[in-house]
C-alpha cells in the first residue's frame, strides 16, 4: 500500500535542491530514489510537480507518495534477448510483449533487468540495485526498442538527452475509430488518476506536461494505424492521449480498448482483438547521440508478429 508523507520545509533549509532536501529528511530514501519519485510525479510542492533541481523555500509543504517497497536486489536469469546493438557503453534491446522492464512490487523475476544481468554484469549503477542501467521504460505489454546503459557515464549521457526531450522516439499503434484529420498533436498534463493509482489521467489536478504528435499511416473501416512521436515521455502517455482523444488503443485493457472491441462489426476481427490481449503499441524507432562519441545513431524494428497479423487481416478485407 502506498505511504504518503507531508513535510514542511523548516527554517534554514531554504535554497536546498528538492532531491537533496528530501534525501536528508527521509532516511528510507536515497537521493536516486527521490529522483525517481519526482520523475514519476509522486512528489508535489504545494500541489505542483517540480524538478529535482528545484530550490525549496522555507514553509513550503511537500507531499511524497512512496509506493510499496521493491525487492532488495535483482537476480541474474538466463533468457533470450533480442539485441539490436551492443558496445562497451550501452545495449539496445527489442523488448517482447509480456516482459516487465525491471523488478517491482510483486515482480521479482523474468524482467529485462534479470536477463541483462545474466548477459552482462557491467550495467550502470546509477539506476540502483533494482533497475541497473535503466534510463527509460516501456510498458510490460508494449513491444519495441529501448536502450540500457552499461556504465555510469553512459547512463548520465543518455539521461541528459531524455530529460531534454532530444531523443527520437517513434511508435506505431492501432487505434479505434478514424481521426478527422491526417495528423495532429495532443498536449495535456498527465498525472496519477485520482481514484485508481494504477492509471494515469490527462485531467489530473497535478501532473507533468506531455505532448504527443501523431500521423495516420492507414485507415480501415473501424480502426486506424497511427505513427506517433513522443515529444515528452510520461507514464502511459500514448495510451492516455489516444484514449482521451476518443481513439483508445486496440486491445488496451486499462484505457478502454477492450470495451470498444465488443462493438466491432466483424465477428472474426472482434475475436482476433479479444485474443490479442494487450494494447496494440510498438516502440518502432529510437534515435539518440552516443554518450561517448557524440555520433547520432538510430535503430528501427519490425512490427511484432501479433500486430502484423492484425494488419494483414485488415489489409485483406
N, C-alpha and C positions, 0 to 999 in steps of 0.2 A: 504494500500500500504506500502511496506517495506520502511524503512528510513535507510540510510547509513551515518555513521559518520566517519570522518577521523581525527585522533588525533595524534599529535606528542608529545612524552614523553618529558616534559620540564626539564631544568636543576634542579637538586636537587631531582628528582623523581626516579632516577636510583636505582635499588635494591629492589623496591617495588613489591610485588606479583601482577600479572596481574589482578586478580579479585578485589583485594583491590584498585588498582590504578583506574580502570575503574569505580568502585562504587563511588570513591571520585570525579571524574571529570565529570560524567554523572549523574546529580541529579535524573533523572527519573528512574534510575536502582538501585535496591538493589543488595547487593553482591550475594544473591541467584539467582537473575535474570541474573546477569552477568555470573555466573557459568553455568546456563542452556544454555545461548547463546554460551559460549565456548564449552560446550558438544555437541551442535548441529552444530558446525563448522561455526558459524556466526561471529566469532572474528578471525581476521588474523593479524599477526605481520609481516610486510614486506612481505605479501602474504603467510605466513605459519601459520598453526594451531599450537597452543601451549597449554600446560596445564594451569589450573587455578593457579597453584603454580609457574609458570614461573616468573622469576625476570626480570622486564623490564629494558631496558637500555636507557639512555638519547639519544634523537634523533631518536629513533625507531618510525616508523609510524604504527599506529593501525587502522584497518578498522573494524567497528562494524555495522553489519546489524541488525536492530531492526524490527521484524515483527509487524503487526498491533496490537494495544492493545487488551488484552483479557478482558472479563467481570470482574467486581471488586470482585465478590465472587461467590462461588458455593452454590446452594440451595439444601438442602436435598430432595430427592424424594424416595418414597417407590417403590421398584421394586424387582422382583425375582432375587436373586443372587445364582449362583451355587458355594457354599462354600465347598472347599475340606478340609480345616483345619482352625482353629482359636484358638488363645490363647490371653493372655494379651499383647503380643508384636507384633503379626502380624496376617494377614489373607491371605489365599491362595485361589484365585478365578479361576474358569474355565470360561473364557470370551466367550460369543457367538459372532457370526458374526454380523456386523452391529452396534456394540456398541463402541463408542469412549471412550478412557480411561479417558480423563479429558476435561473440557470445554476449548474452544479456540475461535478464531475469527469465529463468525457466528454459534457457537455451544454452547448453554447455558444450555441445559437440556438433560436428557436421557443418560448421560455419566456414566461410572462406578463410578466416584467420587461422583456424585449426589446420586447414590444408596448406596454407602458406608457411606456417611454422615448420611443417614437415618438409616442405620443398626447399626453403631457405631460412636458415637460423639467424641471418643478419638483418632482420627487419628493424626499422626505426623504433627507438624507444619513446619518442615523443607522445605517441598515442596511448602509452601506458600498457599494463600487462594484458588488458582485455582486448584492446584494439591496436596492437603494434603496427605501425606503418600506414594505418588507415587515414587517408586525407579527406575522402568524401565517400558517400554511400549511395546505393540504390536499394529500393525495397526488395524484400525477400522474393516476391513473385514477379518482379520486373527483371527482364534479362538485359544483358549487354555489358558495355565496356566500363571498367574503372581502373584507375592507376593506384598502385601501392608503393610507398617509399621504403627503401631498404637501408637508409641511414638518416640521421637527424638533419643533416644539411639539405638533403633532397626533400625531406618532409617539409621543412620550413620554406624551401624554394617553391614547392608546389602549393603549399597553404597560402602563401602570399598571392599567388595567381588566382586561386579560388576566392579569396577574400576580395580581390579587385574585380572579380567577375570577368576576367580576361580569358578564361578557359572556354574553348568551343565545346559546347555540349548539345548534341542534336539527337532527338528521339523520334521514333515512329510509333504512332498509336492508331488503333481502330476505335472510333467513337460512334455512338448512336446519333442518328439524325443527320441533317445536312446543313452546315453553316450557311448563312445568307450570302457571305462574301467568300472570295477565294483565299484571303489571308487576313490576319488580324493580330491584335495584341491584347493581352489580358493583364491588368495591373490591379493589385489589391494588397491589403495587409493580411498575412496568413499567421494564425496563432492557434493555440490549443482550443478545441471545441469546449464550450463552457460546461457541458454535461458529460460527454464521452471523451476521456483523456486519450483514447487510442486514435481518435480522429483529429484532423486539423480543419480549420474553417476560415474562409475568406471574410467572414463577418464577425470575427472575434474582436472583442474590445481592445485587446492588446496583442501585438504580434510583430512580424517583421515584413518589410517591404518586399514584394515579389512581383516579378514581371516574366511573362511567357509570350513568345512570339510563335504564331502557327501559320501553316500554309497547307492548302488542300493538295494532296497528291492524286487522289482518285475518289470519285463519288459512286456509290452503289445505291440501290433502292432504299435501304433502311439504315445504312451505316456509311461512314466516310473514313478514308485513310488520310491521316494528317502527318505532316512533318512539323516538329516542334523544336524551338531553340530556347534554351534557358538563359535568360539574362541574369537571373539570380538562381540560387539552388536551395529552396526551402523544403522541409519535410513534406512529402506528398504533393508538391507544388502542382505538377501537371494534372494529377488526379482531381485535386480540389478545383483548379481553374476550369477544367473542362466540365466537371460536374455542375459547377455553379453557373456555367455559361449555357447550361441546358443540353450538353453533349457528353454525358458520362462515358468513361472508357468501357468498351465491350468486356464483359466478364468481371468488372470490378465489384467485389463483394461488399466493400465498405462505402463507396460513394455512388451507389445507385445503378451500377452496371448490371448486376444480377437481376434486379427487379425489372429493368427495361427489357430483358431477354424474353420475358413471358409474353410480351406484346408483338414479337416478331411474327410476320405473316407466314413465312416458310417453315413448316414443321421440321424439315431437315436441318436448316440453318439454326433454328431455335435449339434443336438437340445438340448441335455442334458447339454452340456457345455455352450451353449449360455444362457440357462435358469439358469444355476448355478450362474452367475452374480458376481463372486468375485474371487480372487486368491485362488487356492486350497492349502492352507497353514495352518498347525495346530501346535501350540506350545504344544507338547505332554508331555515333561518331564522337570521338573525343580528341581534341587538339590542344596542345599547350607547348610552352617553351621548356626544353630540357633544363632542369635545375643546375646542371653542371656546365653544359656547353652553351646554353642560351639559344640553341637552334630550335626552330619551331618544328614539332613533329605531330603527326595526325594519324589516327587509327580508325578503321571502319570495320564493321561486322555485318554479316548477312542476317536477315530475319531468322529467328528460331523456327524450327520445323512446325511447331503448333500454330504460330501466327501465319506462316506461309501456307499452311493447309487451309486456313480460313480464307485467305486471299485467293488461293487457287479456286476454291469453290465459288466465291463471289465473281471472279472473272469468267467462269464457265457459264454462269446462269444469267 
